[in-house]
Structure formats: structure tokens, C-alpha cells
Amino acid sequence: MPIYEYLCDDCDTRFEKIVINKQQKIACPKCASKKASIQLSVFATANGASAKSSTPSSGGGGSCCGGGCGCN
């Protein structure tokens, strides 16, 4: 059973819901609105670590523009 993340279109509350079938109606736990958008989820890997962003970070590391090459 997948867990989906939603954002309420009326009150901007983020919430999760276990969805048994696609026809299941969802409602915001805060305002009871039935208008919500499915959000992209961060997932966990098999070893339990969460997914990491692939964007370069500034101020450290050894790759170009990561601060180690001196181009900044």
C-alpha cells in the first residue's frame, strides 16, 4: 500500500495518506477540504538513508565550483 503526500489546496496543510485504491477519497485533516494536490515524496533507500539532492553544494568539497578548485 503506497503512502501519498498531499498539499491541501484550501489551507496549505501538508499531510500523508495510505491509499488502498485509486478511487479512495481523501480529505484534509485540518479543514476537511477534499481539494488536495499530490506532492513528490522523498524516499528512503534500502539501508535507511534518505535520498540526497544531486545539486552541488557551495563552500566545500573538491569538485569544480564546490569551493575546492579556487574558481570562486
N, CA, C and O of each residue as an XYZ file, in Angstrom:
288
protein
N       0.838     -1.187      0.000
C       0.000      0.000      0.000
C       0.883      1.250      0.000
O       1.678      1.444      0.920
N       0.755      2.075     -0.995
C       1.579      3.281     -1.049
C       1.075      4.373     -0.109
O      -0.122      4.493      0.152
N       2.018      5.158      0.386
C       1.687      6.340      1.174
C       1.913      7.539      0.269
O       3.010      7.729     -0.258
N       0.883      8.343      0.090
C       0.978      9.534     -0.740
C       1.032     10.774      0.142
O       0.410     10.823      1.204
N       1.776     11.766     -0.306
C       1.828     13.055      0.376
C       0.954     14.027     -0.395
O       0.969     14.052     -1.626
N       0.193     14.828      0.340
C      -0.730     15.784     -0.264
C      -0.494     17.181      0.294
O       0.064     17.350      1.379
N      -0.928     18.173     -0.467
C      -0.956     19.565     -0.033
C      -2.379     20.045     -0.242
O      -2.889     20.019     -1.362
N      -3.026     20.486      0.839
C      -4.399     20.963      0.767
C      -4.433     22.257     -0.051
O      -3.673     23.187      0.217
N      -5.311     22.308     -1.039
C      -5.435     23.490     -1.886
C      -6.094     24.659     -1.158
O      -5.937     25.807     -1.574
N      -6.827     24.388     -0.081
C      -7.530     25.446      0.642
C      -6.724     26.055      1.790
O      -6.707     27.276      1.944
N      -6.052     25.218      2.604
C      -5.365     25.753      3.792
C      -3.849     25.516      3.782
O      -3.173     25.862      4.751
N      -3.302     24.935      2.707
C      -1.860     24.684      2.544
C      -1.271     23.726      3.578
O      -0.066     23.762      3.825
N      -2.081     22.885      4.178
C      -1.591     21.876      5.115
C      -1.028     20.698      4.340
O      -1.652     20.224      3.390
N       0.157     20.216      4.739
C       0.749     19.019      4.150
C       0.351     17.834      5.016
O       0.398     17.905      6.244
N      -0.047     16.728      4.353
C      -0.411     15.523      5.096
C      -0.150     14.296      4.243
O      -0.023     14.387      3.022
N      -0.072     13.139      4.905
C       0.156     11.859      4.242
C      -1.082     10.999      4.380
O      -1.842     11.128      5.339
N      -1.276     10.114      3.405
C      -2.436      9.228      3.442
C      -2.051      7.901      2.812
O      -1.457      7.881      1.734
N      -2.378      6.792      3.466
C      -2.202      5.472      2.884
C      -3.379      5.268      1.933
O      -4.536      5.402      2.330
N      -3.081      4.949      0.694
C      -4.128      4.801     -0.310
C      -4.240      3.329     -0.688
O      -3.302      2.737     -1.222
N      -5.398      2.753     -0.403
C      -5.639      1.343     -0.701
C      -6.019      1.168     -2.164
O      -5.557      0.233     -2.818
N      -6.862      2.067     -2.685
C      -7.179      2.043     -4.106
C      -7.303      3.472     -4.618
O      -7.525      4.402     -3.843
N      -7.159      3.634     -5.910
C      -7.125      4.974     -6.508
C      -8.463      5.704     -6.393
O      -8.494      6.928     -6.521
N      -9.546      5.010     -6.160
C     -10.867      5.621     -6.058
C     -11.148      6.188     -4.657
O     -12.156      6.863     -4.448
N     -10.256      5.910     -3.706
C     -10.429      6.357     -2.332
C     -10.431      7.880     -2.251
O      -9.554      8.530     -2.820
N     -11.400      8.448     -1.554
C     -11.492      9.901     -1.374
C     -10.587     10.313     -0.225
O     -10.510      9.628      0.795
N      -9.906     11.434     -0.397
C      -9.046     11.963      0.655
C      -9.631     13.277      1.139
O     -10.360     13.952      0.412
N      -9.304     13.634      2.373
C      -9.752     14.904      2.945
C      -8.656     15.446      3.847
O      -7.968     14.686      4.528
N      -8.498     16.749      3.849
C      -7.506     17.404      4.688
C      -7.859     17.187      6.167
O      -9.008     17.397      6.555
N      -6.899     16.775      6.993
C      -7.178     16.558      8.412
C      -7.436     17.859      9.181
O      -8.020     17.835     10.264
N      -7.002     18.988      8.623
C      -7.170     20.268      9.319
C      -8.502     20.943      8.982
O      -9.229     21.367      9.881
N      -8.823     21.042      7.679
C     -10.018     21.796      7.287
C     -11.092     20.933      6.624
O     -12.162     21.441      6.291
N     -10.829     19.646      6.427
C     -11.750     18.683      5.833
C     -12.031     18.927      4.349
O     -12.961     18.344      3.793
N     -11.238     19.781      3.708
C     -11.409     20.023      2.280
C     -11.055     18.772      1.491
O     -10.149     18.029      1.868
N     -11.753     18.545      0.420
C     -11.473     17.407     -0.443
C     -10.616     17.808     -1.642
O     -10.403     17.010     -2.555
N     -10.123     19.055     -1.633
C      -9.265     19.545     -2.709
C      -7.810     19.512     -2.242
O      -7.400     20.304     -1.393
N      -7.042     18.592     -2.805
C      -5.631     18.469     -2.432
C      -4.832     18.012     -3.635
O      -5.352     17.319     -4.510
N      -3.566     18.401     -3.676
C      -2.659     18.031     -4.761
C      -1.638     17.028     -4.250
O      -1.103     17.181     -3.152
N      -1.368     16.001     -5.050
C      -0.345     15.019     -4.693
C       1.024     15.675     -4.853
O       1.278     16.348     -5.852
N       1.903     15.480     -3.875
C       3.241     16.062     -3.865
C       4.277     14.987     -4.126
O       4.028     13.806     -3.886
N       5.449     15.396     -4.620
C       6.554     14.470     -4.767
C       7.100     14.119     -3.395
O       7.214     14.986     -2.528
N       7.434     12.868     -3.195
C       7.892     12.407     -1.898
C       9.393     12.179     -1.891
O       9.977     11.835     -2.918
N      10.021     12.371     -0.731
C      11.398     11.973     -0.504
C      11.329     10.518     -0.074
O      10.489     10.145      0.745
N      12.201      9.709     -0.620
C      12.131      8.286     -0.316
C      13.358      7.842      0.464
O      14.376      8.533      0.499
N      13.245      6.693      1.080
C      14.357      6.100      1.815
C      14.960      4.987      0.979
O      14.248      4.312      0.236
N      16.266      4.790      1.092
C      16.930      3.706      0.387
C      16.889      2.452      1.246
O      16.419      2.481      2.384
N      17.377      1.371      0.704
C      17.337      0.092      1.405
C      18.102      0.126      2.725
O      17.747     -0.595      3.657
N      19.150      0.953      2.824
C      19.910      0.993      4.065
C      19.330      1.987      5.065
O      19.889      2.170      6.146
N      18.210      2.636      4.717
C      17.549      3.540      5.644
C      17.926      4.998      5.489
O      17.329      5.851      6.145
N      18.901      5.318      4.640
C      19.286      6.720      4.439
C      18.294      7.378      3.492
O      17.804      6.736      2.563
N      17.997      8.643      3.716
C      17.081      9.315      2.809
C      17.814      9.762      1.561
O      19.040      9.863      1.546
N      17.053     10.028      0.520
C      17.628     10.432     -0.769
C      18.337     11.764     -0.638
O      17.898     12.641      0.107
N      19.422     11.912     -1.354
C      20.200     13.149     -1.306
C      20.018     13.914     -2.599
O      19.811     13.328     -3.662
N      20.096     15.208     -2.498
C      19.980     16.072     -3.662
C      21.213     15.924     -4.530
O      22.311     15.697     -4.023
N      21.038     16.051     -5.839
C      22.170     15.958     -6.747
C      22.733     17.327     -7.106
O      23.639     17.420     -7.933
N      22.212     18.390     -6.499
C      22.729     19.719     -6.779
C      24.004     19.940     -6.002
O      24.112     19.494     -4.859
N      24.988     20.627     -6.597
C      26.250     20.853     -5.888
C      26.069     21.817     -4.724
O      25.262     22.745     -4.776
N      26.835     21.572     -3.682
C      26.786     22.475     -2.538
C      27.933     23.467     -2.637
O      28.952     23.187     -3.267
N      27.769     24.606     -2.024
C      28.840     25.596     -2.074
C      29.622     25.580     -0.772
O      29.089     25.230      0.280
N      30.878     25.959     -0.851
C      31.684     26.132      0.343
C      32.439     24.920      0.799
O      32.922     24.925      1.931
N      32.579     23.894      0.021
C      33.346     22.746      0.462
C      33.405     21.707     -0.628
O      32.821     21.890     -1.696
N      34.082     20.651     -0.381
C      34.187     19.591     -1.365
C      35.311     19.841     -2.338
O      35.955     20.889     -2.296
N      35.552     18.887     -3.216
C      36.667     19.012     -4.124
C      36.295     19.203     -5.566
O      37.186     19.335     -6.404
N      35.022     19.223     -5.900
C      34.666     19.371     -7.306
C      34.602     20.825     -7.719
O      34.511     21.715     -6.874
N      34.650     21.067     -9.006
C      34.632     22.434     -9.542
C      33.404     23.181     -9.035
O      32.300     22.635     -9.027
N      33.590     24.389     -8.626
C      32.554     25.273     -8.101
C      31.998     24.807     -6.764
O      31.024     25.372     -6.269
N      32.603     23.786     -6.176
C      32.220     23.343     -4.845
C      33.094     23.972     -3.792
O      32.941     23.679     -2.606
N      34.010     24.831     -4.198
C      34.852     25.531     -3.269
C      36.275     25.038     -3.216
O      37.145     25.755     -2.721
N      36.556     23.825     -3.712
C      37.885     23.276     -3.624
C      38.818     23.662     -4.760
O      40.035     23.533     -4.625
N      38.274     24.132     -5.876
C      39.128     24.405     -7.036
C      39.615     25.854     -7.090
O      40.493     26.176     -7.890
N      39.065     26.722     -6.262
C      39.514     28.102     -6.202
C      38.950     29.009     -7.284
O      39.427     30.133     -7.445
N      37.941     28.552     -8.037
C      37.402     29.379     -9.114
C      36.434     30.442     -8.584
O      36.056     31.343     -9.332
N      36.041     30.363     -7.363
C      35.101     31.348     -6.799
C      35.808     32.417     -6.042
O      35.167     33.321     -5.506
